[in-house]
Structures are given as structure tokens and as C-alpha cells.
Amino acid sequence: MKKLPANILVIDDDVDILVSARLLLKQYFASVTVCDSPKELNELLSRNDFDIIMLDMNYQKGVNTGKEGLYWLKHILSINPKYIVVLMTAYGEVELAVECLKAGATDFVLKPWNVEKLIATMTTAYKLKTSNTKLEKAEQVQEKIQKDMHRGFDFVMSEAGEMRELLATIRKVAPTDANILILGENGTGKQVVAREIHQLSERAGEVFMHVDLGSLSNQLFESELFGYAKGAFTDAREDRAGRFELCSGGTIFLDEIGNLPLHLQAKLLHVLQNRTVTRLGESKERSIDVRLLCATNMPLEEMVGRGEFREDLLYRINTVELRLPPLRNRKADIPVLVQHFLASYNTKYRKQLSVSKDAMAAILHYHWPGNVRELQHVIERAVIMAEGEEITEKDISIKQVQQTIKVPVDNLDLEEMEQLMIRKALDKHKGNISKAATELGLTRAALYRRMEKFNL
Ligand SMILES: Nc1ncnc2c1ncn2[C@@H]1O[C@H](COP(=O)(O)OP(=O)(O)OP(=O)(O)O)[C@@H](O)[C@H]1O
């Protein structure tokens, strides 16, 4: 028979009872700790994460009032009201047992016990513990999910051109449990890709937890990620699980990992190596089972060279590295993304707009410093502003199109100069190929060839 993964503590001053409880329970449950004095409770509870505590009612020879048991029951529940306590009472102590149930005990067993009844009681108590934990986790996770609800995280990517290989890699690595580091400029879609990986993994039915490390202060970083015990700091009014515990079974996405200060990098490394977390203000370690995805727009390898990022942490997080190219280098994605955003904003603003050829040409020739995020905003604004049936070039408010590109006079790299001049001409003429070609003294075909060469 498969043992239940329960961690049980049995407290009784009668050593014979402890020996037989241990022998019996070990056959059905993963871990059984025994102790002959409730005075050791504080120490035991601070070091271990017990699922069920089996507590005797009397600890002094000749005293059978059960008052001591009631006292220790209350003591345990004052440490954490969520503890599952099963009491051991003798025949004739029914009134006392009822009093204990009112005080918060989960159940009681009669001594001497009937083996089947004892195992059934302990199994039910363990199921109650796990469903309470799931409920607690669900409530806390719900809060985080609610925040994400209004955001659209549909993932679209062209199957053509530059992105084909990247898509293939995403599909290949997603179902594995490999740690993945996603690199790319701001707004290139690192978070969308992380969510897609989670969706394509075996953990899809579990939680996806996004943690923006860039927005957490040092103090918050530890309590948010690892949780805390009541009283660990001034505002810690109750025990709270951290994000790692909350998403156990699922995926954790550490965004902006490059912002993590060195001393916290060491803590994170410890968690990843041991697959356990210790809540602030506690000493016991709790196991976690999470898949790790990280993202950054910072050059982590250079940071390792400068001593700003731990090399051992880098190797732990980048089993697979995905580089999301900036939007300007993945032109095949632009029409797909435009249609995607157009469809969703048409629905949102109750319109049926399409994009005119001129507008699409301008979009294709812009260099999108803000990447997909900027494109999304531009399309939303255009949908709002457009008056006819089409989005025209004038609805596409790409301010930077008009900005002058400075040609560095000390740069003598001919290819780079050529690229800059072409971009400058295209910007000046808002993506109009004929006008840009005339200005550059090239035929349209020659300009197209160069644009292809430079991926413009
Ligand atoms: N491939 C994509 N398909 C659909 N939407 C996308 C895609 N890539 C990006 N987006 C949209 O662009 C916006 C920015 O994406 P996301 O937040 O994933 O980028 P990021 O690289 O994580 O940005 P930052 O580095 O600034 O946090 C989001 O609103 C997202 O929905």
C-alpha cells in the first residue's frame, strides 16, 4: 500500500504508547515523530512542518482531568490556528472530548485504539489538512489571477522568416521542465512568451506566477518570494506563504532578474539548488516544486564579468536561452501582430476597420524602439482616431518617424553609413519607397535589395 505523504507528530508521556503508535502509523504515513513531553512543542513546531499532531490529554501520574491536554491544544492553536490536532482520550472522557472539539481540535481517538478506526481518523485528518492548504493557496492565487484578468495575453507569432526557428525552439523546450532565460529589449514580448511556454507545458493546469523583481524592494523581495511567519516583522500580522510556495506545482516567472541585488541572488540560488524555501522568521524548510522562467533586458554575461551578477546563478537559470529579437528585426511578425491587435481593438471599440496600404507601409518601415508594446498602443490609438472604414497613414501617430537620425561623422563603416542613410530617407518619406529611392539616387529595386540585406 502506498503511504500518504503526511508528517505526523505524536505526543504522549507513556513510552509504550509512543512505540506502538510509531510502529503502526509508519506503515501508513510517510513520517512519524514521537515526543514524551508537550514542553518540547515549541521547539518541534518551529523546526518542522507537521500535518497532524496527535496529542494525549494527561501528562501527570494519577491526574486524569484532561485539563493539561486542553491547555496544550489551545497553545498549539495559538501558534497557528490551522494546525490539525487529533486528541487521544480514554473511555468516559466524552464530555472532555466535546470541549476539545469546541476549542478547535479536529477529531479524537479513544485509547486503547482500534487500529482501523485510528488509521481512518488520521487519513481523514490528513485529507482535511491538504484540502485546507489547497483552499488557502487557491484564495491567495485567485487574488493574483484577478489582477491579470483584464490583460490580454494571446500569443501570436509569424511562422515565417526570422521567427520560425524561435517558435520551433519554444515548442521544443516548453514541455520539458528546463529553466529558461528569455532575453530581449523592453516590449518584445518576454512575458507573453513565458506564458506561452507555461501553456504548452505539463504544468498548464497549475498556476503561472509572474513576479516583477524590478518593482520589489529588498525587504519585499524576501517576504513576497519566500513568505513569512506571523511576527517576523512589524506588519506580519499572520503567517503568509510566499510566491514560490503558492505556485508549487506550477511555473514561476521572475521578470527583470538582472535587477536582483547580489545578496538576494545568493538567497535565490540557495532556493533553486535545494528546492526548498524558508519563510522569514522561521527556520524550517518547505519543499517546493516549481518550473523556473526568467527574463531580462540586461546583458547578464557582461554583468557577470563586472561582478554584478553571480555566474553560478546565471548557469542555473539559463539551461535554455531564448533571444527575442527587437520588432524592427522581425518584419514578418508585424502584419500578424497588426491584424491581431486590430481585431481585438475593433471588438473593444465596436468598429470594423481595416488598415490601408499606406498605413501598413509606414508601420513596416518604422523602427519601433518600444517594440510590440509600442505597436499595440499605436494600433489602439489608430482604431480610436480613424473616421472612415480604414486606418490611414494619418491615424498612425508614429511621432518618432519625423525624428532626425544623426549620422555619426566619426563612423567610417560604409555599410553602417549606408544603412543609416536608407533609414533616414525612409523615415523622411514615411516609408514611401519611390520617394526614398529618388532621394537616395537609387532605383526602387535597388532600394528594396538593400532593405532586404539590412533587414529594414
Ligand atoms: N507575440 C505577441 N503576441 C501578442 N501580443 C504580444 C506579443 N508580444 C508582445 N505582445 C504584447 O506587447 C506588450 C508587451 O509584451 P510583454 O509585456 O510580454 O513584453 P516584455 O518583453 O516582457 O516587456 P518588458 O521588458 O517591458 O517587461 C503586451 O501588451 C503584450 O500583450
The ligand as a Tripos MOL2 file, in Angstrom:
@<TRIPOS>MOLECULE
LIG
   31    33     1     0     0
SMALL
NO_CHARGES

@<TRIPOS>ATOM
      1 N1          3.9360   37.7420  -29.7110 N.pl3     1 LIG1
      2 C1          2.9960   38.5200  -29.1500 C.ar      1 LIG1
      3 N2          1.7010   38.2750  -29.3720 N.ar      1 LIG1
      4 C2          0.7390   39.0680  -28.8270 C.ar      1 LIG1
      5 N3          0.9830   40.1390  -28.0620 N.ar      1 LIG1
      6 C3          2.2530   40.4310  -27.8110 C.ar      1 LIG1
      7 C4          3.3320   39.6360  -28.3470 C.ar      1 LIG1
      8 N4          4.4930   40.1570  -27.9420 N.ar      1 LIG1
      9 C5          4.1680   41.2090  -27.1670 C.ar      1 LIG1
     10 N5          2.8410   41.3950  -27.0950 N.ar      1 LIG1
     11 C6          2.1370   42.4550  -26.3490 C.3       1 LIG1
     12 O1          3.0630   43.5230  -26.1780 O.3       1 LIG1
     13 C7          3.0540   44.0070  -24.8350 C.3       1 LIG1
     14 C8          4.4390   43.8460  -24.2350 C.3       1 LIG1
     15 O2          4.7000   42.4610  -24.0730 O.3       1 LIG1
     16 P1          5.4600   41.8730  -22.8120 P.3       1 LIG1
     17 O3          4.9910   42.5430  -21.5520 O.co2     1 LIG1
     18 O4          5.4000   40.3960  -22.8830 O.co2     1 LIG1
     19 O5          6.9200   42.3780  -23.1530 O.3       1 LIG1
     20 P2          8.2430   42.2890  -22.2710 P.3       1 LIG1
     21 O6          9.3660   41.9840  -23.2090 O.co2     1 LIG1
     22 O7          8.0250   41.3670  -21.1370 O.co2     1 LIG1
     23 O8          8.3360   43.7750  -21.8020 O.3       1 LIG1
     24 P3          9.1900   44.4210  -20.5870 P.3       1 LIG1
     25 O9         10.6150   44.0160  -20.8150 O.co2     1 LIG1
     26 O10         8.9820   45.8720  -20.7690 O.co2     1 LIG1
     27 O11         8.5800   43.8620  -19.3390 O.co2     1 LIG1
     28 C9          1.9870   43.2450  -24.0870 C.3       1 LIG1
     29 O12         0.8140   44.0280  -24.0320 O.3       1 LIG1
     30 C10         1.7610   42.0030  -24.9330 C.3       1 LIG1
     31 O13         0.4240   41.5830  -24.8290 O.3       1 LIG1
@<TRIPOS>BOND
     1     1     2 1
     2     2     3 ar
     3     2     7 ar
     4     3     4 ar
     5     4     5 ar
     6     5     6 ar
     7     6     7 ar
     8     6    10 ar
     9     7     8 ar
    10     8     9 ar
    11     9    10 ar
    12    10    11 1
    13    11    12 1
    14    11    30 1
    15    12    13 1
    16    13    14 1
    17    13    28 1
    18    14    15 1
    19    15    16 1
    20    16    17 2
    21    16    18 1
    22    16    19 1
    23    19    20 1
    24    20    21 2
    25    20    22 1
    26    20    23 1
    27    23    24 1
    28    24    25 2
    29    24    26 1
    30    24    27 1
    31    28    29 1
    32    28    30 1
    33    30    31 1
@<TRIPOS>SUBSTRUCTURE
     1 LIG1         1 GROUP 0 **** ****
